[in-house]
Amino acid sequence: MRVSKLTKSAVIAAIMAMAAGCSTTSTTTDGGAAGVGGSAQAGNGTNSYGVSGGAVSGGAVVTAEDLKQLRTVFYFDFDRAVVRQEGFTDLEAHARYLAQNPAASVRLEGHADERGTREYNIALGERRAQSVERLLVVNGASANQVETVSYGEEKPAVLGHDATSWSQNRRVELKYLSK
């Protein structure tokens, strides 16, 4: 049962990644003023980012300079470990960079908000990091280039006990590791 859910999730993620890769992207920002961590809360209650990821397109070579323009923090819905479609373009570019640079490696740090037990939040952070890892590997990164770790609720990005704070704490952060 568990394997079939994982398989279904992987197939759905691959289909969504391919659909996102075929869509038209824009090199303009989507209206959000970038704050700490490259994100800002938009007036409509959704996260917006200073860079859309459209600057790196198709199968183009992704350079270390391009990485500076890509989103490295990916947010999740409450009690979910499914990567939002808004992050696909940037994750595909990160995967291309890793594929083009076999010596590069990245740590995916999974986080959760303060709701739930510590054990549950550690597991949820791990599932989120693994979800991002699957998208990277499906798009060309090698599994041995990607390391996952979960901090659960232990390292909040924003201190607070409200919906806005919680939404900023449900995330996976990509951290490139130096040699």
N, CA, C and O of each residue as an XYZ file, in Angstrom:
716
protein
N       0.833     -1.192      0.000
C       0.000      0.000      0.000
C       0.874      1.252      0.000
O       0.651      2.184     -0.773
N       1.876      1.254      0.884
C       2.737      2.420      0.999
C       3.543      2.644     -0.279
O       3.727      3.780     -0.716
N       4.019      1.551     -0.874
C       4.803      1.667     -2.095
C       3.945      2.223     -3.220
O       4.416      3.045     -4.006
N       2.690      1.787     -3.312
C       1.862      2.275     -4.400
C       1.558      3.761     -4.240
O       1.481      4.480     -5.236
N       1.382      4.236     -3.003
C       1.172      5.672     -2.791
C       2.415      6.446     -3.195
O       2.314      7.503     -3.817
N       3.594      5.924     -2.843
C       4.841      6.582     -3.203
C       5.015      6.591     -4.712
O       5.429      7.596     -5.292
N       4.701      5.479     -5.340
C       4.812      5.400     -6.794
C       3.860      6.376     -7.462
O       4.239      7.084     -8.395
N       2.614      6.414     -6.980
C       1.645      7.354     -7.540
C       2.131      8.789     -7.373
O       2.029      9.598     -8.296
N       2.665      9.103     -6.183
C       3.167     10.456     -5.928
C       4.309     10.801     -6.868
O       4.375     11.912     -7.394
N       5.209      9.845     -7.077
C       6.355     10.095     -7.955
C       5.898     10.312     -9.394
O       6.412     11.190    -10.088
N       4.929      9.509     -9.842
C       4.421      9.662    -11.207
C       3.721     11.005    -11.365
O       3.927     11.703    -12.358
N       2.900     11.363    -10.394
C       2.210     12.656    -10.453
C       3.212     13.795    -10.445
O       3.075     14.749    -11.210
N       4.237     13.701     -9.570
C       5.258     14.753     -9.515
C       5.993     14.859    -10.846
O       6.282     15.963    -11.307
N       6.300     13.714    -11.470
C       7.007     13.735    -12.756
C       6.147     14.358    -13.843
O       6.640     15.134    -14.661
N       4.862     14.020    -13.853
C       3.961     14.591    -14.848
C       3.843     16.095    -14.657
O       3.881     16.859    -15.622
N       3.699     16.518    -13.393
C       3.577     17.957    -13.123
C       4.876     18.675    -13.486
O       4.846     19.796    -13.993
N       6.016     18.029    -13.226
C       7.292     18.647    -13.569
C       7.428     18.801    -15.082
O       7.915     19.820    -15.570
N       6.996     17.785    -15.810
C       7.067     17.881    -17.264
C       6.117     18.954    -17.778
O       6.466     19.705    -18.689
N       4.932     19.031    -17.209
C       3.968     20.052    -17.629
C       4.503     21.446    -17.321
O       4.340     22.369    -18.120
N       5.138     21.596    -16.168
C       5.707     22.898    -15.815
C       6.857     23.249    -16.754
O       7.039     24.416    -17.103
N       7.634     22.246    -17.164
C       8.739     22.485    -18.086
C       8.274     22.888    -19.466
O       8.992     23.581    -20.187
N       7.081     22.464    -19.842
C       6.538     22.794    -21.161
C       5.809     24.128    -21.174
O       5.506     24.665    -22.240
N       5.527     24.663    -19.993
C       4.769     25.912    -19.943
C       5.665     27.101    -20.228
O       6.888     27.006    -20.126
N       5.066     28.204    -20.578
C       5.792     29.432    -20.828
C       6.184     30.053    -19.504
O       5.374     30.116    -18.579
N       7.423     30.514    -19.408
C       7.868     31.170    -18.187
C       8.194     32.619    -18.475
O       8.467     33.000    -19.614
N       8.162     33.390    -17.459
C       8.431     34.816    -17.576
C       9.711     35.145    -16.831
O      10.024     34.513    -15.822
N      10.450     36.128    -17.320
C      11.651     36.547    -16.624
C      11.393     37.737    -15.732
O      12.329     38.313    -15.177
N      10.150     38.110    -15.586
C       9.822     39.222    -14.709
C       9.503     38.705    -13.330
O       9.198     37.526    -13.147
N       9.575     39.600    -12.356
C       9.204     39.207    -11.011
C       7.699     39.160    -10.917
O       6.995     39.772    -11.720
N       7.205     38.426     -9.928
C       5.765     38.300     -9.820
C       5.170     39.261     -8.804
O       4.135     38.970     -8.205
N       5.801     40.376     -8.611
C       5.200     41.453     -7.840
C       5.545     41.468     -6.374
O       5.243     42.452     -5.699
N       6.161     40.432     -5.844
C       6.456     40.415     -4.419
C       7.775     41.093     -4.142
O       8.740     40.914     -4.885
N       7.824     41.871     -3.078
C       9.079     42.455     -2.654
C       9.808     41.398     -1.851
O       9.276     40.903     -0.857
N      11.009     41.045     -2.259
C      11.739     39.983     -1.582
C      12.159     40.436     -0.200
O      12.702     41.526     -0.023
N      11.903     39.595      0.763
C      12.291     39.882      2.138
C      13.363     38.905      2.559
O      14.073     38.362      1.713
N      13.492     38.674      3.850
C      14.458     37.738      4.364
C      14.141     36.364      3.808
O      12.995     35.921      3.873
N      15.134     35.686      3.266
C      14.938     34.366      2.692
C      14.376     34.414      1.283
O      14.048     33.367      0.725
N      14.254     35.590      0.691
C      13.815     35.697     -0.687
C      12.327     35.571     -0.867
O      11.869     35.315     -1.981
N      11.546     35.742      0.195
C      10.105     35.630      0.029
C       9.411     36.763      0.735
O       9.964     37.399      1.632
N       8.196     37.003      0.315
C       7.371     38.030      0.942
C       5.941     37.547      0.931
O       5.574     36.719      0.097
N       5.142     38.036      1.820
C       3.736     37.666      1.860
C       2.975     38.627      0.964
O       3.006     39.838      1.182
N       2.302     38.104     -0.029
C       1.532     38.932     -0.946
C       0.165     39.219     -0.334
O      -0.276     38.525      0.582
N      -0.475     40.215     -0.836
C      -1.765     40.630     -0.311
C      -2.853     39.589     -0.478
O      -3.852     39.639      0.239
N      -2.699     38.652     -1.391
C      -3.731     37.646     -1.607
C      -3.543     36.400     -0.769
O      -4.258     35.417     -0.963
N      -2.587     36.417      0.169
C      -2.391     35.295      1.068
C      -1.515     34.188      0.501
O      -1.381     33.137      1.128
N      -0.916     34.393     -0.665
C      -0.017     33.389     -1.217
C       1.396     33.913     -1.152
O       1.615     35.120     -1.047
N       2.354     33.014     -1.214
C       3.746     33.431     -1.203
C       4.128     33.924     -2.585
O       3.742     33.332     -3.593
N       4.887     35.011     -2.631
C       5.420     35.474     -3.900
C       6.918     35.623     -3.738
O       7.417     35.772     -2.622
N       7.632     35.584     -4.843
C       9.077     35.578     -4.794
C       9.631     36.611     -5.748
O       9.020     36.937     -6.765
N      10.807     37.122     -5.399
C      11.432     38.147     -6.203
C      11.906     37.648     -7.555
O      12.010     38.440     -8.492
N      12.199     36.353     -7.686
C      12.669     35.792     -8.941
C      11.755     34.635     -9.302
O      11.504     33.758     -8.476
N      11.268     34.627    -10.503
C      10.334     33.586    -10.916
C      11.030     32.314    -11.356
O      10.380     31.276    -11.476
N      12.312     32.359    -11.596
C      13.014     31.189    -12.093
C      13.055     31.149    -13.606
O      13.704     30.276    -14.181
N      12.381     32.069    -14.261
C      12.326     32.074    -15.710
C      13.629     32.499    -16.360
O      13.797     32.315    -17.566
N      14.555     33.061    -15.597
C      15.819     33.513    -16.155
C      16.661     32.341    -16.642
O      17.527     32.505    -17.501
N      16.403     31.154    -16.090
C      17.122     29.960    -16.500
C      16.101     29.090    -17.189
O      15.197     28.559    -16.544
N      16.233     28.936    -18.511
C      15.166     28.259    -19.249
C      15.648     26.984    -19.917
O      16.843     26.773    -20.124
N      14.678     26.141    -20.248
C      14.918     24.945    -21.037
C      16.061     24.106    -20.532
O      16.228     23.947    -19.322
N      16.856     23.562    -21.440
C      17.984     22.721    -21.092
C      19.276     23.503    -21.037
O      20.353     22.925    -21.190
N      19.195     24.800    -20.822
C      20.366     25.659    -20.814
C      21.331     25.266    -19.704
O      20.943     24.671    -18.699
N      22.587     25.611    -19.909
C      23.597     25.395    -18.883
C      23.294     26.328    -17.721
O      23.056     27.520    -17.915
N      23.306     25.781    -16.525
C      23.045     26.568    -15.321
C      24.385     26.807    -14.641
O      25.079     25.861    -14.268
N      24.741     28.070    -14.485
C      26.018     28.428    -13.868
C      25.831     28.739    -12.391
O      24.709     28.879    -11.905
N      26.951     28.844    -11.688
C      26.906     29.206    -10.270
C      26.272     30.586    -10.096
O      25.614     30.849     -9.089
N      26.470     31.455    -11.069
C      25.849     32.789    -11.021
C      24.332     32.680    -11.150
O      23.597     33.417    -10.492
N      23.863     31.765    -11.994
C      22.423     31.542    -12.148
C      21.800     31.074    -10.835
O      20.665     31.429    -10.518
N      22.549     30.276    -10.075
C      22.021     29.755     -8.807
C      21.631     30.871     -7.846
O      20.698     30.718     -7.057
N      22.340     31.987     -7.912
C      22.045     33.109     -7.015
C      20.665     33.702     -7.275
O      20.077     34.323     -6.389
N      20.147     33.512     -8.491
C      18.836     34.052     -8.854
C      17.700     33.078     -8.559
O      16.530     33.460     -8.599
N      18.029     31.839     -8.269
C      17.006     30.826     -8.056
C      16.543     30.792     -6.606
O      17.306     31.080     -5.683
N      15.312     30.445     -6.434
C      14.718     30.251     -5.114
C      15.396     29.056     -4.454
O      15.629     28.038     -5.106
N      15.710     29.170     -3.180
C      16.301     28.063     -2.436
C      15.423     27.643     -1.256
O      15.767     26.714     -0.525
N      14.310     28.314     -1.072
C      13.367     27.957     -0.016
C      12.030     27.650     -0.687
O      11.510     28.448     -1.467
N      11.488     26.477     -0.366
C      10.248     26.014     -0.973
C       9.245     25.743      0.137
O       9.526     25.002      1.079
N       8.076     26.350      0.016
C       7.062     26.297      1.073
C       6.019     25.223      0.793
O       5.784     24.844     -0.355
N       5.400     24.745      1.865
C       4.431     23.660      1.793
C       3.145     24.061      2.497
O       3.138     24.916      3.382
N       2.063     23.423      2.082
C       0.779     23.614      2.729
C       0.759     22.861      4.056
O       1.576     21.968      4.282
N      -0.166     23.222      4.918
C      -0.299     22.604      6.233
C      -0.450     21.089      6.112
O      -1.291     20.584      5.369
N       0.385     20.386      6.859
C       0.324     18.932      6.966
C       0.477     18.236      5.615
O      -0.072     17.153      5.412
N       1.214     18.846      4.694
C       1.413     18.295      3.352
C       2.908     18.208      3.048
O       3.707     18.993      3.560
N       3.266     17.249      2.215
C       4.647     17.090      1.774
C       4.725     17.099      0.254
O       5.619     16.487     -0.330
N       3.787     17.793     -0.385
C       3.745     17.887     -1.843
C       4.323     19.241     -2.254
O       3.879     20.286     -1.779
N       5.314     19.208     -3.138
C       5.943     20.441     -3.609
C       4.919     21.237     -4.404
O       4.254     20.700     -5.289
N       4.797     22.513     -4.085
C       3.884     23.375     -4.831
C       4.423     23.592     -6.238
O       5.634     23.656     -6.447
N       3.519     23.704     -7.190
C       3.910     23.866     -8.588
C       4.762     25.122     -8.798
O       5.602     25.147     -9.698
N       4.564     26.146     -7.998
C       5.333     27.386     -8.166
C       6.833     27.172     -7.988
O       7.623     28.010     -8.420
N       7.238     26.080     -7.368
C       8.656     25.818     -7.165
C       9.294     24.935     -8.221
O      10.513     24.757     -8.211
N       8.503     24.374     -9.136
C       9.029     23.417    -10.104
C      10.121     24.001    -10.990
O      11.148     23.355    -11.199
N       9.927     25.184    -11.505
C      10.909     25.765    -12.441
C      12.264     25.923    -11.775
O      13.293     25.582    -12.358
N      12.264     26.439    -10.558
C      13.535     26.610     -9.854
C      14.164     25.260     -9.505
O      15.378     25.097     -9.629
N      13.361     24.303     -9.075
C      13.903     22.984     -8.753
C      14.470     22.295     -9.988
O      15.490     21.611     -9.899
N      13.826     22.464    -11.132
C      14.355     21.903    -12.372
C      15.710     22.524    -12.698
O      16.619     21.821    -13.140
N      15.854     23.813    -12.491
C      17.137     24.475    -12.748
C      18.203     23.991    -11.770
O      19.351     23.782    -12.162
N      17.834     23.810    -10.496
C      18.787     23.257     -9.516
C      19.208     21.848     -9.949
O      20.384     21.497     -9.850
N      18.263     21.049    -10.424
C      18.576     19.690    -10.880
C      19.526     19.730    -12.067
O      20.466     18.938    -12.134
N      19.290     20.648    -13.009
C      20.190     20.784    -14.170
C      21.590     21.163    -13.712
O      22.576     20.620    -14.209
N      21.682     22.096    -12.764
C      23.001     22.495    -12.247
C      23.720     21.283    -11.657
O      24.898     21.055    -11.936
N      23.008     20.510    -10.842
C      23.619     19.333    -10.227
C      24.030     18.315    -11.293
O      25.101     17.717    -11.193
N      23.198     18.115    -12.299
C      23.517     17.174    -13.376
C      24.754     17.629    -14.153
O      25.572     16.805    -14.563
N      24.885     18.936    -14.351
C      26.002     19.493    -15.107
C      27.274     19.618    -14.269
O      28.359     19.816    -14.816
N      27.148     19.505    -12.947
C      28.277     19.646    -12.024
C      28.289     18.461    -11.058
O      27.836     18.590     -9.921
N      28.797     17.319    -11.495
C      28.740     16.103    -10.678
C      29.440     16.224     -9.329
O      29.133     15.459     -8.414
N      30.370     17.161     -9.180
C      31.059     17.330     -7.899
C      30.225     18.143     -6.907
O      30.527     18.159     -5.714
N      29.193     18.808     -7.384
C      28.349     19.630     -6.500
C      27.418     18.734     -5.699
O      27.028     17.656     -6.148
N      27.071     19.200     -4.507
C      26.098     18.464     -3.691
C      25.265     19.460     -2.908
O      25.678     20.596     -2.677
N      24.093     19.018     -2.507
C      23.145     19.898     -1.833
C      22.522     19.161     -0.651
O      22.277     17.957     -0.711
N      22.273     19.899      0.413
C      21.544     19.368      1.565
C      20.147     19.972      1.548
O      19.990     21.185      1.418
N      19.143     19.129      1.680
C      17.758     19.579      1.738
C      17.321     19.522      3.189
O      17.244     18.448      3.785
N      17.034     20.691      3.755
C      16.655     20.784      5.159
C      15.149     20.950      5.268
O      14.599     21.987      4.896
N      14.487     19.921      5.782
C      13.037     19.936      5.928
C      12.614     20.533      7.256
O      13.236     20.283      8.289
N      11.545     21.327      7.220
C      11.045     22.011      8.416
C       9.528     21.893      8.496
O       8.852     21.641      7.499
N       9.021     22.077      9.688
C       7.574     22.070      9.923
C       7.248     23.219     10.879
O       8.142     23.770     11.522
N       5.966     23.575     10.970
C       5.589     24.581     11.949
C       5.457     23.926     13.322
O       5.668     22.720     13.457
N       5.117     24.698     14.318
C       5.131     24.214     15.700
C       3.958     23.319     16.073
O       3.963     22.714     17.145
N       2.969     23.225     15.219
C       1.808     22.392     15.534
C       2.147     20.921     15.347
O       2.877     20.576     14.418
N       1.647     20.070     16.183
C       1.943     18.636     16.130
C       3.067     18.287     17.091
O       3.740     19.168     17.627
N       3.260     16.990     17.302
C       4.315     16.544     18.204
C       5.671     16.701     17.530
O       5.755     16.813     16.307
N       6.718     16.708     18.321
C       8.068     16.816     17.754
C       8.365     15.653     16.818
O       8.940     15.836     15.745
N       7.967     14.460     17.233
C       8.216     13.278     16.406
C       7.491     13.391     15.067
O       8.066     13.097     14.019
N       6.237     13.814     15.103
C       5.463     13.954     13.874
C       6.110     15.008     12.968
O       6.224     14.801     11.760
N       6.528     16.125     13.542
C       7.110     17.201     12.749
C       8.463     16.818     12.158
O       8.801     17.253     11.058
N       9.239     16.012     12.874
C      10.502     15.510     12.307
C      10.182     14.644     11.090
O      10.820     14.778     10.046
N       9.193     13.755     11.223
C       8.809     12.888     10.107
C       8.258     13.706      8.944
O       8.566     13.409      7.790
N       7.456     14.721      9.218
C       6.892     15.569      8.169
C       7.993     16.353      7.459
O       7.977     16.459      6.232
N       8.937     16.896      8.199
C      10.069     17.596      7.589
C      10.883     16.670      6.697
O      11.362     17.082      5.640
N      11.039     15.424      7.120
C      11.761     14.438      6.315
C      10.997     14.122      5.028
O      11.597     14.038      3.956
N       9.687     13.946      5.125
C       8.883     13.678      3.919
C       8.959     14.853      2.948
O       9.021     14.653      1.735
N       8.954     16.063      3.471
C       9.067     17.246      2.605
C      10.413     17.271      1.899
O      10.477     17.520      0.695
N      11.489     17.017      2.635
C      12.823     17.007      2.026
C      12.917     15.904      0.975
O      13.507     16.114     -0.084
N      12.347     14.736      1.251
C      12.372     13.637      0.289
C      11.550     13.959     -0.955
O      11.889     13.523     -2.055
N      10.489     14.709     -0.788
C       9.670     15.126     -1.922
C      10.479     16.022     -2.869
O      10.417     15.867     -4.088
N      11.228     16.950     -2.296
C      12.087     17.817     -3.105
C      13.204     16.989     -3.737
O      13.554     17.193     -4.899
N      13.756     16.061     -2.973
C      14.811     15.194     -3.507
C      14.308     14.420     -4.736
O      15.015     14.337     -5.740
N      13.113     13.863     -4.666
C      12.562     13.122     -5.804
C      12.464     14.001     -7.042
O      12.782     13.558     -8.145
N      12.023     15.253     -6.864
C      11.933     16.154     -8.023
C      13.315     16.444     -8.601
O      13.470     16.505     -9.821
N      14.311     16.623     -7.753
C      15.666     16.877     -8.244
C      16.193     15.671     -9.022
O      16.764     15.825    -10.102
N      16.000     14.478     -8.472
C      16.515     13.264     -9.113
C      15.775     12.979    -10.418
O      16.398     12.594    -11.408
N      14.464     13.162    -10.430
C      13.680     12.952    -11.651
C      14.143     13.891    -12.756
O      14.055     13.557    -13.938
N      14.636     15.061    -12.374
C      15.048     16.057    -13.363
C      16.547     16.066    -13.626
O      17.061     17.027    -14.198
N      17.267     15.006    -13.219
C      18.648     14.865    -13.657
C      19.722     14.844    -12.598
O      20.850     14.449    -12.893
N      19.426     15.251    -11.379
C      20.438     15.202    -10.326
C      20.680     13.745     -9.943
O      19.788     12.905    -10.063
N      21.874     13.460     -9.490
C      22.201     12.114     -9.024
C      21.801     12.006     -7.549
O      21.963     12.958     -6.785
N      21.287     10.860     -7.161
C      20.850     10.655     -5.772
C      22.004     10.837     -4.786
O      21.783     11.249     -3.648
N      23.240     10.531     -5.215
C      24.359     10.691     -4.288
C      24.809     12.145     -4.138
O      25.695     12.433     -3.334
N      24.212     13.060     -4.898
C      24.505     14.489     -4.741
C      23.572     15.150     -3.744
O      23.791     16.301     -3.367
N      22.546     14.452     -3.314
C      21.495     15.043     -2.500
C      21.450     14.368     -1.138
O      21.402     13.142     -1.039
N      21.467     15.177     -0.101
C      21.377     14.707      1.283
C      20.143     15.349      1.904
O      19.889     16.534      1.689
N      19.380     14.589      2.665
C      18.204     15.161      3.326
C      18.370     15.109      4.833
O      18.972     14.185      5.381
N      17.827     16.116      5.488
C      17.809     16.179      6.940
C      16.518     16.878      7.346
O      16.018     17.746      6.631
N      15.992     16.496      8.485
C      14.780     17.142      8.976
C      15.054     17.788     10.327
O      15.629     17.173     11.225
N      14.631     19.032     10.450
C      14.723     19.732     11.729
C      13.356     19.844     12.388
O      13.240     20.356     13.501
N      12.323     19.368     11.704
C      10.979     19.465     12.275
C      10.646     20.907     12.599
O      10.765     21.789     11.748
N      10.228     21.143     13.830
C       9.861     22.485     14.279
C      11.005     23.203     14.994
O      10.819     24.313     15.492
N      12.182     22.582     15.048
C      13.279     23.070     15.888
C      13.988     24.323     15.386
O      14.626     25.014     16.180
N      13.900     24.634     14.116
C      14.589     25.815     13.564
C      13.603     26.671     12.780
O      13.646     26.696     11.550
N      12.711     27.376     13.485
C      11.725     28.192     12.765
C      12.387     29.361     12.042
O      13.346     29.948     12.543
N      11.874     29.689     10.875
C      12.345     30.864     10.141
C      11.756     32.124     10.752
O      12.389     33.180     10.757
N      10.535     32.003     11.269
C       9.806     33.134     11.840
C       9.253     32.702     13.198
O       8.612     31.659     13.316
N       9.510     33.516     14.215
C       8.925     33.231     15.522
C       7.533     33.825     15.562
O       7.330     34.969     15.156
N       6.592     33.071     16.040
C       5.224     33.543     16.114
C       4.280     32.363     16.194
O       4.637     31.232     15.864
N       3.072     32.648     16.639
C       2.087     31.597     16.840
C       0.822     31.922     16.059
O      -0.284     31.866     16.597
N       0.995     32.264     14.781
C      -0.139     32.616     13.933
C       0.055     32.019     12.552
O       1.127     31.502     12.235
N      -0.983     32.091     11.734
C      -0.970     31.457     10.413
C       0.167     31.966      9.528
O       0.767     31.189      8.785
N       0.467     33.253      9.600
C       1.536     33.812      8.766
C       2.885     33.230      9.156
O       3.673     32.856      8.289
N       3.155     33.152     10.446
C       4.416     32.574     10.922
C       4.502     31.104     10.552
O       5.532     30.641     10.063
N       3.431     30.377     10.783
C       3.438     28.945     10.471
C       3.696     28.706      8.998
O       4.431     27.785      8.641
N       3.100     29.529      8.125
C       3.277     29.312      6.680
C       4.736     29.505      6.257
O       5.187     28.869      5.305
N       5.468     30.364      6.944
C       6.875     30.595      6.610
C       7.782     29.503      7.183
O       8.921     29.347      6.741
N       7.287     28.757      8.154
C       8.086     27.703      8.791
C       7.907     26.338      8.135
O       8.713     25.438      8.371
N       6.885     26.167      7.331
C       6.656     24.908      6.604
C       7.436     24.982      5.294
O       6.936     25.489      4.289
N       8.674     24.467      5.319
C       9.556     24.713      4.179
C      10.636     23.648      4.043
O      10.879     22.856      4.954
N      11.271     23.657      2.886
C      12.525     22.934      2.657
C      13.512     23.953      2.119
O      13.206     24.696      1.186
N      14.686     23.984      2.707
C      15.752     24.885      2.273
C      16.833     24.081      1.576
O      17.239     23.027      2.067
N      17.307     24.572      0.424
C      18.417     23.963     -0.292
C      19.691     24.662      0.139
O      19.789     25.887      0.065
N      20.660     23.894      0.586
C      21.955     24.448      1.001
C      23.042     23.688      0.244
O      23.250     22.494      0.463
N      23.734     24.401     -0.652
C      24.823     23.768     -1.389
C      26.004     23.580     -0.448
O      26.340     24.470      0.333
N      26.625     22.413     -0.532
C      27.735     22.059      0.345
C      29.049     22.336     -0.364
O      29.227     21.994     -1.533
N      29.959     22.955      0.356
C      31.268     23.229     -0.231
C      32.160     22.000     -0.048
O      31.957     21.181      0.848
N      33.131     21.907     -0.915
C      34.014     20.737     -0.921
C      35.051     20.818      0.160
O      35.875     19.913      0.294
